[in-house]
């Protein structure tokens, strides 16, 4: 019973998210939106609680694993959202630069850029266009505190202020900011590709204890009975799971400081 519940917890933890399911689903207009995320979270918590009642060590180990996987998924989702926002900002800068080079007013250039993009960058350029039409400083509209690309938007605003103060061509400054941002994105992509091997190695090392348990079970040593029976085996199960999770999180921290 405990083994079945443990497998169910692991299956829910590693199950594909709504975004992955949507990509694998054929494109149809009548596709229903995926269910709320809290439903799967509640199911995982319920199974973890059930496992904890029957075998506390297995429940604690499953809870640690579930929290680690949830944290890593949230972090990857946040990184993908940041990448999408950065590419949206690239589109805004390219559109605004093109409009300015043909003689468009900065307000109209910002409006066109916001129309051809989406996300936080589009909102910022839309605010800049509104301020420019009212006679204010368009650079002030590019401030987005708390946004995932607030640093990049601040660079755009600084370039805009330089153009307003010293009369430098705004199109040239925005194009320079776009080139710099594009170089940063490409550098980050190269670093991410170079770190793929290290991350894969860390994942393999974290899964090696599971392979050892499976081999021991096939050889008749019954490691699952020892680990799930409580006592010293239960302590080893909890400690081993926590060490594996800590290794994954530490690897994420190291690689995150390189790419950040």
FIKOLMAR-521676 format. One record per residue: residue in three letters; z, x, y of N, C-alpha, C in turn. Coordinates in Angstrom, 3 decimals. Each point is the difference from the previous one (the first is absolute). Example, Ala and Ser with C-alpha at 12.3 -4.5 7.8 and 13.67 -1.06 7.14 Angstrom:
2
{'ALA' {7.800 13.190 -5.690} {0.000 -0.890 1.190} {0.000 0.900 1.200}};
{'SER' {-0.720 -0.350 1.050} {0.060 0.820 1.190} {0.730 -0.770 1.090}};
END
This chain:
260
{'UNK' {0.000 0.829 -1.206} {0.000 -0.829 1.206} {0.000 0.864 1.257}};
{'UNK' {0.851 1.038 -0.019} {0.071 0.882 1.151} {-1.321 0.725 0.216}};
{'UNK' {-0.604 0.450 -1.111} {-1.280 0.708 0.126} {-1.079 -0.904 0.579}};
{'UNK' {-0.014 -1.268 -0.422} {-0.994 -0.938 0.516} {0.182 -0.229 1.490}};
{'UNK' {1.244 -0.198 0.432} {0.261 -0.197 1.423} {-0.345 1.242 0.811}};
{'UNK' {0.293 1.175 -0.547} {-0.330 1.238 0.716} {-1.502 0.146 0.183}};
{'UNK' {-0.752 -0.278 -1.055} {-1.459 0.061 0.097} {-0.521 -1.015 1.002}};
{'UNK' {0.606 -1.181 0.048} {-0.427 -1.013 0.968} {0.244 0.456 1.428}};
{'UNK' {1.147 0.647 0.246} {0.279 0.530 1.338} {-1.034 1.041 0.387}};
{'UNK' {-0.295 0.929 -0.918} {-0.988 1.032 0.305} {-1.376 -0.593 0.232}};
{'UNK' {-0.350 -1.051 -0.750} {-1.301 -0.630 0.189} {-0.123 -0.646 1.368}};
{'UNK' {1.076 -0.640 0.463} {-0.043 -0.607 1.328} {-0.011 1.055 1.097}};
{'UNK' {0.677 1.109 -0.237} {0.055 1.035 1.028} {-1.358 0.639 0.208}};
{'UNK' {-0.701 0.303 -1.101} {-1.294 0.694 0.112} {-1.163 -0.952 0.060}};
{'UNK' {0.254 -1.297 0.062} {-1.110 -0.965 0.070} {-0.765 0.189 1.297}};
{'UNK' {-1.336 -0.203 -0.017} {-0.781 0.166 1.234} {0.398 -1.006 1.050}};
{'UNK' {-0.065 0.437 1.261} {0.356 -0.860 1.112} {-1.094 -0.987 0.330}};
{'UNK' {0.255 -0.891 0.961} {-0.989 -1.001 0.386} {-1.288 0.614 0.518}};
{'UNK' {0.111 1.145 0.728} {-1.214 0.624 0.512} {-0.900 0.506 -1.110}};
{'UNK' {0.605 0.614 -1.039} {-0.799 0.480 -1.122} {-0.635 -1.149 -0.750}};
{'UNK' {0.746 -1.081 -0.200} {-0.549 -1.158 -0.705} {-1.142 -0.605 0.786}};
{'UNK' {0.131 -0.051 1.319} {-1.065 -0.569 0.828} {-1.265 0.834 -0.084}};
{'UNK' {0.140 1.345 -0.084} {-1.187 0.839 -0.101} {-0.696 -0.156 -1.336}};
{'UNK' {0.761 -0.235 -1.063} {-0.602 -0.156 -1.323} {-0.565 -1.386 -0.231}};
{'UNK' {0.436 -0.969 0.802} {-0.456 -1.369 -0.183} {-1.405 -0.157 0.574}};
{'UNK' {-0.900 -0.740 -0.674} {-1.333 -0.202 0.552} {0.048 -0.712 1.345}};
{'UNK' {-0.953 0.368 0.847} {-0.032 -0.564 1.354} {-0.415 -1.465 -0.061}};
{'UNK' {0.927 -0.894 0.354} {-0.289 -1.426 0.047} {0.708 -0.593 1.193}};
{'UNK' {-0.553 -1.041 0.512} {0.564 -0.615 1.193} {1.234 -0.833 -0.301}};
{'UNK' {0.098 -0.504 -1.202} {1.106 -0.898 -0.323} {1.156 0.716 -0.688}};
{'UNK' {0.043 1.331 0.128} {1.094 0.739 -0.617} {1.293 -0.289 0.750}};
{'UNK' {1.025 -0.295 -0.722} {1.280 -0.301 0.623} {0.709 1.280 0.378}};
{'UNK' {0.785 -0.073 1.045} {0.759 1.166 0.441} {1.079 0.315 -1.026}};
{'UNK' {0.324 1.291 -0.175} {1.037 0.366 -0.957} {1.350 -0.564 0.399}};
{'UNK' {0.849 -0.190 -0.991} {1.314 -0.568 0.228} {0.860 0.912 0.845}};
{'UNK' {1.108 -0.515 0.505} {0.861 0.808 0.853} {0.595 1.172 -0.753}};
{'UNK' {0.241 1.093 0.731} {0.514 1.215 -0.633} {1.426 -0.193 -0.499}};
{'UNK' {0.730 -0.940 0.630} {1.399 -0.153 -0.399} {0.123 -0.563 -1.405}};
{'UNK' {-1.029 -0.666 -0.512} {0.078 -0.567 -1.351} {0.104 1.105 -1.040}};
{'UNK' {-0.859 1.030 0.142} {0.059 1.099 -0.966} {1.279 0.802 0.172}};
{'UNK' {0.449 0.168 1.247} {1.254 0.712 0.237} {1.170 -0.719 -0.655}};
{'UNK' {0.028 -1.325 0.130} {1.073 -0.771 -0.628} {-0.052 0.113 -1.519}};
{'UNK' {-1.223 0.016 -0.550} {-0.131 0.136 -1.450} {0.515 1.353 -0.476}};
{'UNK' {-0.344 1.063 0.751} {0.488 1.330 -0.373} {1.522 0.061 0.069}};
{'UNK' {0.569 -0.544 1.085} {1.457 0.028 0.139} {0.677 -0.813 -1.092}};
{'UNK' {-0.608 -1.136 -0.371} {0.576 -0.808 -1.068} {-0.004 0.719 -1.338}};
{'UNK' {-1.115 0.663 -0.311} {-0.057 0.733 -1.266} {0.950 1.194 0.006}};
{'UNK' {0.099 0.685 1.150} {0.946 1.111 0.081} {1.429 -0.498 -0.207}};
{'UNK' {0.324 -1.153 0.587} {1.337 -0.556 -0.193} {0.242 -0.354 -1.464}};
{'UNK' {-1.044 -0.561 -0.653} {0.157 -0.343 -1.415} {0.218 1.241 -0.855}};
{'UNK' {-0.784 1.059 0.289} {0.185 1.234 -0.746} {1.387 0.584 0.250}};
{'UNK' {0.481 -0.106 1.238} {1.317 0.541 0.333} {1.099 -0.723 -0.775}};
{'UNK' {-0.169 -1.296 -0.186} {1.021 -0.757 -0.745} {0.061 0.460 -1.449}};
{'UNK' {-1.180 0.195 -0.621} {-0.019 0.383 -1.415} {0.282 1.494 -0.184}};
{'UNK' {-0.487 0.834 0.941} {0.197 1.446 -0.108} {0.062 0.571 1.413}};
{'UNK' {1.189 0.179 0.547} {0.132 0.486 1.387} {-0.750 1.297 0.285}};
{'UNK' {0.046 1.023 -0.873} {-0.756 1.222 0.315} {-1.492 -0.258 0.165}};
{'UNK' {-0.567 -0.816 -0.889} {-1.426 -0.304 0.119} {-0.278 -0.767 1.281}};
{'UNK' {0.901 -0.885 0.382} {-0.195 -0.742 1.239} {0.042 0.900 1.222}};
{'UNK' {0.956 0.936 0.028} {0.088 0.932 1.126} {-1.237 0.894 0.062}};
{'UNK' {-0.453 0.461 -1.163} {-1.194 0.844 -0.021} {-1.223 -0.786 0.466}};
{'UNK' {-0.114 -1.253 -0.462} {-1.124 -0.830 0.434} {0.037 -0.300 1.483}};
{'UNK' {1.207 -0.208 0.549} {0.123 -0.254 1.434} {-0.417 1.221 0.807}};
{'UNK' {0.419 1.194 -0.443} {-0.390 1.226 0.702} {-1.509 0.198 -0.049}};
{'UNK' {-0.593 -0.267 -1.161} {-1.450 0.143 -0.125} {-0.727 -1.017 0.865}};
{'UNK' {0.493 -1.239 0.007} {-0.650 -1.041 0.803} {0.068 0.318 1.490}};
{'UNK' {1.155 0.465 0.460} {0.134 0.351 1.416} {-0.908 1.165 0.375}};
{'UNK' {-0.110 0.975 -0.888} {-0.859 1.151 0.288} {-1.462 -0.416 0.084}};
{'UNK' {-0.439 -0.803 -0.957} {-1.394 -0.443 0.008} {-0.279 -0.874 1.223}};
{'UNK' {0.950 -0.884 0.347} {-0.200 -0.862 1.168} {-0.074 0.833 1.283}};
{'UNK' {0.843 1.012 0.112} {-0.026 0.856 1.205} {-1.319 0.753 0.096}};
{'UNK' {-0.461 0.537 -1.123} {-1.252 0.767 0.031} {-1.185 -0.907 0.305}};
{'UNK' {0.015 -1.210 -0.528} {-1.085 -0.935 0.310} {0.009 -0.384 1.467}};
{'UNK' {1.187 -0.240 0.545} {0.087 -0.335 1.421} {-0.505 1.139 0.862}};
{'UNK' {0.334 1.210 -0.373} {-0.456 1.156 0.770} {-1.513 0.151 -0.085}};
{'UNK' {-0.565 -0.164 -1.181} {-1.458 0.099 -0.122} {-0.687 -1.108 0.786}};
{'UNK' {0.583 -1.209 -0.021} {-0.581 -1.103 0.773} {0.048 0.305 1.494}};
{'UNK' {1.089 0.600 0.448} {0.117 0.356 1.407} {-0.999 1.090 0.381}};
{'UNK' {-0.220 0.960 -0.890} {-0.977 1.051 0.277} {-1.420 -0.559 0.043}};
{'UNK' {-0.310 -0.929 -0.902} {-1.336 -0.609 0.039} {-0.194 -0.810 1.278}};
{'UNK' {1.056 -0.689 0.437} {-0.114 -0.756 1.250} {-0.206 0.932 1.185}};
{'UNK' {0.673 1.132 0.010} {-0.179 0.970 1.092} {-1.418 0.559 0.001}};
{'UNK' {-0.523 0.324 -1.184} {-1.374 0.507 -0.075} {-0.991 -1.037 0.522}};
{'UNK' {0.212 -1.260 -0.352} {-0.898 -1.052 0.477} {0.081 -0.135 1.516}};
{'UNK' {1.215 0.097 0.563} {0.148 -0.086 1.447} {-0.652 1.182 0.700}};
{'UNK' {0.105 1.185 -0.581} {-0.631 1.173 0.598} {-1.517 -0.135 0.017}};
{'UNK' {-0.558 -0.520 -1.072} {-1.453 -0.185 -0.035} {-0.423 -1.111 0.968}};
{'UNK' {0.853 -0.993 0.185} {-0.285 -1.004 1.016} {0.013 0.590 1.403}};
{'UNK' {0.927 0.928 0.245} {0.038 0.674 1.300} {-1.241 0.859 0.202}};
{'UNK' {-0.465 0.640 -1.073} {-1.249 0.762 0.105} {-1.158 -0.906 0.414}};
{'UNK' {-0.068 -1.177 -0.603} {-1.059 -0.938 0.361} {0.098 -0.435 1.453}};
{'UNK' {1.226 -0.236 0.471} {0.186 -0.391 1.400} {-0.440 1.109 0.949}};
{'UNK' {0.381 1.224 -0.296} {-0.374 1.117 0.861} {-1.510 0.213 0.013}};
{'UNK' {-0.620 -0.134 -1.155} {-1.453 0.178 -0.056} {-0.718 -1.082 0.797}};
{'UNK' {0.450 -1.249 -0.156} {-0.639 -1.095 0.734} {0.237 0.133 1.498}};
{'UNK' {1.227 0.334 0.403} {0.296 0.137 1.429} {-0.781 1.161 0.612}};
{'UNK' {-0.111 1.113 -0.727} {-0.752 1.134 0.520} {-1.469 -0.343 0.179}};
{'UNK' {-0.567 -0.703 -0.974} {-1.395 -0.392 0.115} {-0.249 -0.929 1.174}};
{'UNK' {0.914 -0.940 0.232} {-0.152 -0.909 1.135} {0.129 0.731 1.337}};
{'UNK' {0.945 0.939 0.078} {0.186 0.729 1.249} {-1.190 0.899 0.314}};
{'UNK' {-0.624 0.544 -1.023} {-1.133 0.898 0.242} {-1.225 -0.746 0.535}};
{'UNK' {-0.093 -1.288 -0.264} {-1.136 -0.771 0.536} {0.366 -0.679 1.314}};
{'UNK' {1.159 0.339 0.571} {0.360 -0.493 1.319} {0.829 -1.259 0.041}};
{'UNK' {0.603 -0.398 -1.114} {0.808 -1.214 -0.009} {1.326 0.242 0.709}};
{'UNK' {0.577 -1.061 0.535} {1.314 0.083 0.629} {1.047 0.256 -1.093}};
{'UNK' {1.043 0.774 0.305} {1.020 0.262 -1.025} {0.584 -1.258 -0.613}};
{'UNK' {0.178 -1.059 0.788} {0.525 -1.243 -0.565} {-0.961 -0.580 -1.026}};
{'UNK' {-1.296 0.004 0.318} {-0.985 -0.505 -0.951} {-0.095 0.898 -1.234}};
{'UNK' {0.135 1.311 0.211} {-0.038 0.925 -1.139} {1.176 -0.256 -0.939}};
{'UNK' {1.179 -0.239 0.569} {1.174 -0.293 -0.837} {-0.169 -1.330 -0.724}};
{'UNK' {-0.578 -0.984 0.674} {-0.218 -1.297 -0.638} {-0.950 0.130 -1.181}};
{'UNK' {-1.091 0.751 0.199} {-0.944 0.212 -1.097} {0.653 0.739 -1.157}};
{'UNK' {0.802 1.015 0.318} {0.679 0.754 -1.050} {0.963 -0.882 -0.780}};
{'UNK' {0.742 -0.859 0.702} {0.933 -0.898 -0.684} {-0.732 -1.015 -0.858}};
{'UNK' {-1.179 -0.419 0.452} {-0.763 -0.988 -0.752} {-0.582 0.590 -1.283}};
{'UNK' {-0.328 1.263 0.019} {-0.639 0.625 -1.161} {0.998 0.641 -0.949}};
{'UNK' {1.301 -0.154 0.257} {1.002 0.569 -0.882} {1.077 -1.050 -0.251}};
{'UNK' {1.065 0.430 -0.640} {1.100 -0.918 -0.302} {1.288 0.804 -0.103}};
{'UNK' {1.107 -0.714 -0.099} {1.286 0.650 -0.165} {0.644 0.358 1.316}};
{'UNK' {0.935 0.957 -0.067} {0.764 0.388 1.181} {-0.882 0.641 1.059}};
{'UNK' {-1.009 0.761 -0.410} {-0.893 0.631 0.972} {-0.753 -1.043 0.809}};
{'UNK' {-0.491 -1.031 -0.669} {-0.720 -1.056 0.706} {0.916 -0.721 0.982}};
{'UNK' {1.242 -0.255 -0.397} {0.942 -0.655 0.908} {0.289 0.871 1.215}};
{'UNK' {0.144 1.297 -0.227} {0.281 0.900 1.113} {-1.173 0.055 0.979}};
{'UNK' {-1.209 0.082 -0.501} {-1.163 0.042 0.882} {-0.211 -1.340 0.692}};
{'UNK' {0.370 -1.082 -0.660} {-0.097 -1.308 0.646} {0.996 -0.089 1.169}};
{'UNK' {1.194 0.535 -0.201} {0.984 0.023 1.083} {-0.458 0.914 1.134}};
{'UNK' {-0.606 1.127 -0.349} {-0.509 0.909 1.036} {-1.104 -0.661 0.808}};
{'UNK' {-0.867 -0.763 -0.654} {-1.064 -0.700 0.713} {0.575 -1.027 0.967}};
{'UNK' {1.027 -0.725 -0.439} {0.619 -1.005 0.872} {0.627 0.655 1.224}};
{'UNK' {0.686 1.129 -0.175} {0.623 0.675 1.132} {-1.053 0.571 0.943}};
{'UNK' {-1.110 0.497 -0.572} {-1.056 0.544 0.854} {-0.650 -1.093 0.840}};
{'UNK' {-0.164 -1.187 -0.562} {-0.604 -1.102 0.774} {0.916 -0.448 1.137}};
{'UNK' {1.301 0.106 -0.217} {0.949 -0.420 1.028} {0.269 1.096 1.031}};
{'UNK' {-0.686 1.129 -0.121} {0.166 1.081 0.957} {1.095 0.974 -0.334}};
{'UNK' {0.614 -0.137 -1.147} {1.066 0.914 -0.394} {-0.544 1.191 -0.763}};
{'UNK' {0.916 0.810 -0.515} {-0.397 1.158 -0.781} {-0.250 -0.375 -1.447}};
{'UNK' {-1.217 0.254 -0.462} {-0.331 -0.337 -1.382} {0.807 0.834 -0.982}};
{'UNK' {0.391 1.207 0.406} {0.755 0.863 -0.901} {1.336 -0.618 -0.384}};
{'UNK' {0.596 -0.778 0.919} {1.289 -0.614 -0.311} {-0.127 -1.055 -1.093}};
{'UNK' {-1.165 -0.595 -0.131} {-0.192 -1.003 -1.052} {-0.139 0.584 -1.374}};
{'UNK' {-0.194 1.320 -0.073} {-0.171 0.652 -1.306} {1.323 0.379 -0.639}};
{'UNK' {1.108 -0.252 0.671} {1.310 0.301 -0.589} {0.326 -1.063 -1.047}};
{'UNK' {0.415 0.462 -1.180} {0.378 -0.913 -1.086} {1.225 0.563 -0.706}};
{'UNK' {1.181 -0.072 0.607} {1.205 0.551 -0.635} {0.281 -0.675 -1.340}};
{'UNK' {0.333 0.811 -0.984} {0.295 -0.524 -1.325} {-1.210 -0.188 -0.877}};
{'UNK' {-1.191 0.179 0.534} {-1.218 -0.144 -0.794} {-0.175 1.239 -0.881}};
{'UNK' {-0.725 -0.151 -1.104} {-0.192 1.130 -0.913} {-0.896 1.071 0.594}};
{'UNK' {-0.769 -0.341 1.043} {-0.876 0.982 0.640} {0.394 0.172 1.470}};
{'UNK' {1.280 -0.159 0.305} {0.423 0.106 1.396} {-0.246 1.397 0.568}};
{'UNK' {0.134 1.039 -0.837} {-0.239 1.363 0.478} {-1.466 0.186 0.373}};
{'UNK' {-0.898 -0.503 -0.836} {-1.433 0.144 0.278} {-0.406 -0.814 1.228}};
{'UNK' {0.562 -1.194 0.132} {-0.307 -0.799 1.187} {0.530 0.661 1.264}};
{'UNK' {1.119 0.694 -0.109} {0.537 0.710 1.162} {-0.946 1.137 0.407}};
{'UNK' {-0.647 0.640 -0.964} {-0.983 1.034 0.347} {-1.172 -0.605 0.764}};
{'UNK' {-0.446 -1.173 -0.443} {-1.092 -0.670 0.710} {0.441 -0.365 1.418}};
{'UNK' {1.215 -0.503 0.138} {0.506 -0.364 1.326} {0.120 1.220 0.900}};
{'UNK' {0.427 1.143 -0.555} {0.109 1.221 0.805} {-1.369 0.447 0.492}};
{'UNK' {-1.002 -0.078 -0.882} {-1.353 0.362 0.430} {-0.499 -0.949 1.084}};
{'UNK' {0.336 -1.265 -0.120} {-0.422 -0.978 1.006} {0.665 0.286 1.345}};
{'UNK' {1.278 0.368 -0.020} {0.703 0.317 1.247} {-0.590 1.245 0.659}};
{'UNK' {-0.391 0.985 -0.802} {-0.631 1.198 0.555} {-1.309 -0.360 0.691}};
{'UNK' {-0.783 -0.891 -0.624} {-1.252 -0.422 0.617} {0.239 -0.744 1.307}};
{'UNK' {1.027 -0.853 0.035} {0.291 -0.740 1.230} {0.529 0.906 1.104}};
{'UNK' {0.778 1.018 -0.364} {0.643 0.823 1.021} {-0.923 1.073 0.556}};
{'UNK' {-0.809 0.613 -0.886} {-0.799 1.147 0.442} {-1.497 -0.288 0.054}};
{'UNK' {-0.409 -1.208 -0.347} {-1.403 -0.347 0.107} {-0.886 0.585 -1.076}};
{'UNK' {0.583 0.438 -1.108} {-0.797 0.512 -1.114} {-0.695 -1.170 -0.691}};
{'UNK' {-1.173 0.264 -0.547} {-0.763 -1.057 -0.671} {0.822 -0.574 -1.156}};
{'UNK' {0.264 -1.300 0.053} {0.829 -0.642 -1.021} {-0.669 0.045 -1.363}};
{'UNK' {-1.325 -0.138 -0.032} {-0.710 0.015 -1.278} {0.184 1.336 -0.715}};
{'UNK' {-0.051 1.097 0.757} {0.164 1.317 -0.614} {1.412 0.179 -0.553}};
{'UNK' {0.999 -0.469 0.731} {1.377 0.129 -0.475} {0.251 -0.843 -1.250}};
{'UNK' {-0.489 -1.240 0.021} {0.180 -0.847 -1.184} {-0.755 0.559 -1.200}};
{'UNK' {-1.158 0.588 0.244} {-0.742 0.609 -1.102} {0.751 1.205 -0.549}};
{'UNK' {0.664 0.757 0.878} {0.805 1.131 -0.470} {1.187 -0.479 -0.832}};
{'UNK' {0.634 -1.099 0.433} {1.108 -0.561 -0.771} {-0.496 -0.494 -1.358}};
{'UNK' {-1.166 -0.631 -0.011} {-0.558 -0.478 -1.267} {-0.314 1.160 -0.938}};
{'UNK' {-0.565 1.079 0.537} {-0.307 1.169 -0.829} {1.272 0.616 -0.570}};
{'UNK' {1.041 0.081 0.828} {1.269 0.544 -0.476} {0.599 -0.879 -1.087}};
{'UNK' {-0.033 -1.315 0.206} {0.548 -0.916 -1.004} {-0.795 0.075 -1.296}};
{'UNK' {-1.316 0.095 0.109} {-0.826 0.104 -1.200} {0.307 1.280 -0.760}};
{'UNK' {0.209 1.102 0.729} {0.363 1.249 -0.659} {1.349 -0.084 -0.699}};
{'UNK' {0.953 -0.684 0.616} {1.315 -0.165 -0.631} {-0.098 -0.838 -1.277}};
{'UNK' {-0.810 -1.047 0.054} {-0.153 -0.854 -1.181} {-0.663 0.770 -1.134}};
{'UNK' {-1.023 0.765 0.315} {-0.684 0.778 -1.039} {0.915 1.071 -0.579}};
{'UNK' {0.790 0.629 0.864} {0.947 1.001 -0.504} {1.028 -0.643 -0.924}};
{'UNK' {0.485 -1.167 0.388} {0.982 -0.698 -0.846} {-0.619 -0.388 -1.331}};
{'UNK' {-1.244 -0.438 0.023} {-0.672 -0.363 -1.255} {-0.144 1.216 -0.913}};
{'UNK' {-0.341 1.155 0.576} {-0.116 1.219 -0.814} {1.350 0.404 -0.583}};
{'UNK' {1.057 -0.131 0.798} {1.334 0.352 -0.499} {0.422 -0.965 -1.107}};
{'UNK' {-0.274 -1.292 0.193} {0.340 -0.985 -1.028} {-0.739 0.305 -1.302}};
{'UNK' {-1.272 0.371 0.107} {-0.757 0.341 -1.205} {0.564 1.246 -0.674}};
{'UNK' {0.440 0.982 0.812} {0.574 1.199 -0.583} {1.346 -0.234 -0.667}};
{'UNK' {0.744 -1.001 0.482} {1.321 -0.293 -0.568} {-0.060 -0.965 -1.174}};
{'UNK' {-1.195 -0.489 -0.311} {-0.110 -0.958 -1.111} {0.454 0.625 -1.317}};
{'UNK' {-0.338 1.268 -0.205} {0.419 0.666 -1.235} {1.506 0.145 -0.102}};
{'UNK' {0.643 0.361 1.111} {1.463 0.147 -0.012} {0.680 -1.341 -0.262}};
{'UNK' {-0.515 -1.053 0.610} {0.602 -1.318 -0.230} {-0.206 -0.458 -1.436}};
{'UNK' {-1.173 0.273 -0.559} {-0.242 -0.370 -1.395} {0.921 0.782 -0.929}};
{'UNK' {0.216 1.281 0.304} {0.905 0.810 -0.820} {1.422 -0.549 0.041}};
{'UNK' {0.437 -0.409 1.194} {1.345 -0.570 0.120} {0.120 -1.296 -0.805}};
{'UNK' {-1.041 -0.835 0.033} {0.041 -1.244 -0.766} {0.035 0.274 -1.498}};
{'UNK' {-0.780 0.990 -0.435} {-0.008 0.345 -1.432} {1.362 0.523 -0.427}};
{'UNK' {0.593 0.866 0.806} {1.320 0.535 -0.335} {1.057 -1.101 -0.043}};
{'UNK' {-0.127 -0.987 0.892} {0.960 -1.099 -0.016} {-0.152 -0.866 -1.242}};
{'UNK' {-1.210 -0.053 -0.552} {-0.238 -0.828 -1.183} {0.218 0.749 -1.311}};
{'UNK' {0.190 1.306 0.048} {0.194 0.764 -1.237} {1.222 -0.457 -0.805}};
{'UNK' {1.134 -0.341 0.637} {1.121 -0.501 -0.816} {-0.351 -1.250 -0.806}};
{'UNK' {-0.841 -0.869 0.578} {-0.418 -1.179 -0.757} {-0.800 0.406 -1.231}};
{'UNK' {-0.847 1.021 0.149} {-0.756 0.483 -1.154} {0.933 0.573 -1.057}};
{'UNK' {1.023 0.736 0.451} {0.959 0.542 -0.965} {0.756 -1.096 -0.729}};
{'UNK' {0.365 -1.059 0.720} {0.691 -1.118 -0.660} {-0.909 -0.678 -1.016}};
{'UNK' {-1.274 -0.181 0.380} {-0.940 -0.638 -0.929} {-0.199 0.849 -1.250}};
{'UNK' {-0.146 1.311 0.175} {-0.164 0.868 -1.172} {1.255 -0.012 -0.878}};
{'UNK' {1.165 0.026 0.630} {1.231 -0.067 -0.783} {0.120 -1.306 -0.761}};
{'UNK' {-0.439 -1.104 0.621} {0.032 -1.286 -0.683} {-0.946 -0.012 -1.192}};
{'UNK' {-1.185 0.605 0.158} {-0.951 0.053 -1.112} {0.499 0.894 -1.133}};
{'UNK' {0.770 1.000 0.349} {0.531 0.909 -1.031} {1.231 -0.567 -0.696}};
{'UNK' {0.488 -1.134 0.466} {1.156 -0.617 -0.642} {1.331 0.441 0.547}};
{'UNK' {0.023 0.704 1.140} {1.265 0.452 0.572} {0.726 -1.112 0.750}};
{'UNK' {-0.703 -1.095 0.288} {0.578 -1.173 0.681} {0.656 0.354 1.335}};
{'UNK' {-0.715 0.645 0.903} {0.617 0.294 1.309} {0.270 -1.261 0.818}};
{'UNK' {-0.800 -1.048 -0.191} {0.237 -1.232 0.757} {1.340 -0.623 -0.364}};
{'UNK' {0.359 0.060 -1.259} {1.289 -0.562 -0.406} {1.144 0.773 0.624}};
{'UNK' {-0.171 1.321 0.111} {1.053 0.818 0.617} {0.105 -0.294 1.488}};
{'UNK' {-1.161 -0.105 0.677} {0.007 -0.195 1.451} {0.465 -1.392 0.396}};
{'UNK' {-0.280 -0.993 -0.828} {0.330 -1.378 0.348} {1.320 -0.476 -0.592}};
{'UNK' {0.665 0.863 -0.734} {1.250 -0.420 -0.645} {1.216 0.222 0.865}};
{'UNK' {-0.169 0.547 1.210} {1.141 0.262 0.867} {0.622 1.352 -0.298}};
{'UNK' {1.140 0.245 0.595} {0.673 1.266 -0.215} {-0.772 1.152 0.628}};
{'UNK' {-0.010 1.135 -0.708} {-0.684 1.188 0.505} {-1.500 -0.231 0.118}};
{'UNK' {-0.573 -0.749 -0.928} {-1.433 -0.293 0.076} {-0.359 -0.781 1.250}};
{'UNK' {0.827 -0.987 0.348} {-0.257 -0.765 1.211} {0.109 0.856 1.252}};
{'UNK' {0.986 0.902 0.015} {0.137 0.906 1.147} {-1.231 0.885 0.130}};
{'UNK' {-0.496 0.510 -1.134} {-1.195 0.840 0.038} {-1.228 -0.791 0.459}};
{'UNK' {-0.082 -1.267 -0.394} {-1.129 -0.828 0.430} {0.005 -0.185 1.515}};
{'UNK' {1.164 -0.318 0.548} {0.087 -0.210 1.452} {-0.274 1.295 0.755}};
{'UNK' {0.610 1.106 -0.456} {-0.198 1.271 0.689} {-1.449 0.468 -0.092}};
{'UNK' {-0.594 -0.149 -1.187} {-1.389 0.419 -0.161} {-0.947 -0.797 0.888}};
{'UNK' {0.231 -1.313 0.070} {-0.848 -0.833 0.861} {0.179 0.362 1.463}};
{'UNK' {1.243 0.224 0.413} {0.244 0.347 1.393} {-0.600 1.358 0.347}};
{'UNK' {0.058 0.956 -0.915} {-0.599 1.305 0.268} {-1.520 -0.110 0.113}};
{'UNK' {-0.603 -0.804 -0.881} {-1.453 -0.178 0.065} {-0.405 -0.668 1.306}};
{'UNK' {0.742 -1.033 0.408} {-0.303 -0.670 1.266} {0.212 0.932 1.184}};
{'UNK' {1.069 0.794 -0.052} {0.254 0.950 1.089} {-1.110 1.042 0.084}};
{'UNK' {-0.524 0.417 -1.152} {-1.107 0.951 0.008} {-1.245 -0.573 0.652}};
{'UNK' {-0.302 -1.258 -0.299} {-1.166 -0.640 0.615} {0.184 -0.148 1.513}};
{'UNK' {1.189 -0.423 0.411} {0.252 -0.170 1.432} {-0.012 1.344 0.733}};
{'UNK' {0.514 1.030 -0.645} {-0.011 1.311 0.632} {-1.428 0.536 0.127}};
{'UNK' {-0.828 -0.265 -1.018} {-1.404 0.390 0.091} {-0.694 -0.736 1.129}};
{'UNK' {0.280 -1.288 0.145} {-0.576 -0.764 1.118} {0.451 0.563 1.340}};
{'UNK' {1.255 0.423 0.084} {0.510 0.545 1.256} {-0.719 1.303 0.347}};
{'UNK' {-0.184 0.870 -0.991} {-0.656 1.285 0.254} {-1.445 -0.219 0.430}};
{'UNK' {-0.738 -0.812 -0.760} {-1.405 -0.224 0.339} {-0.135 -0.786 1.300}};
{'UNK' {0.982 -0.893 0.275} {-0.057 -0.759 1.244} {0.187 0.888 1.219}};
{'UNK' {0.818 1.027 -0.119} {0.188 0.906 1.136} {-1.240 0.861 0.223}};
{'UNK' {-0.758 0.244 -1.047} {-1.242 0.768 0.160} {-1.067 -0.849 0.684}};
{'UNK' {-0.150 -1.245 -0.467} {-1.046 -0.866 0.553} {0.414 -0.635 1.304}};
{'UNK' {1.318 -0.093 0.256} {0.448 -0.626 1.232} {-0.193 0.898 1.200}};
END
